[in-house]
């Protein structure tokens, strides 16, 4: 992605435990590895991304907290300070936060586990992104190994809601959980692991999608 253009990625889901924060910090760290000045804006009152940053110490990405009402100003301030890749981490069960993040974003990623209760939580997000006209993609997360039929059913359910599907899926990987507890990411904990490979593929796909939407 062109370094001269700043990018904002919103991670939204109405379901708790969908993997929003894990996705946010892994993507922002991958952006930093690609020489971007990256930042995570944590709008979740639980401040999970901010806690991860405390464990991590003085390394990119920067993590800042902001209430939804100040999201736009926080992003603009980050950009003025040289940040060119912003990832917004949002809380579950919060239409206002999701709406503000979607409005501020160049692209929206919607992580979901391929389970009925999680998929049902896609409906309100589908309404928000369809109204905002912001490019948005469902990212299947924590997909069990070998669960081909489960993943296909999840993709079908998301498409029926009018949502597009990211072609890169994230598996149920221990490296995601182990790295978060250390203030690291999967790519840092196990660079040659499957989790790291999935994040790398997601990063490359995201770059192509952003270039296409801006082109």
PEWO-V500838 format. One record per helix or strand of 2 or more residues. SS is the DSSP state (h for helix, s for strand). FROM is the first residue (numbers start at 1). TO is the last residue. If there is no record, write none. Layout:
BEGIN
ss:from:to
SS:FROM:TO
SS:FROM:TO
END
This chain:
BEGIN
ss:from:to
s:7:11
h:20:33
s:38:42
h:48:56
s:62:65
h:68:80
s:85:89
h:95:104
s:107:113
h:116:120
h:122:132
s:136:141
h:148:160
s:164:165
h:174:180
h:186:189
h:194:214
END
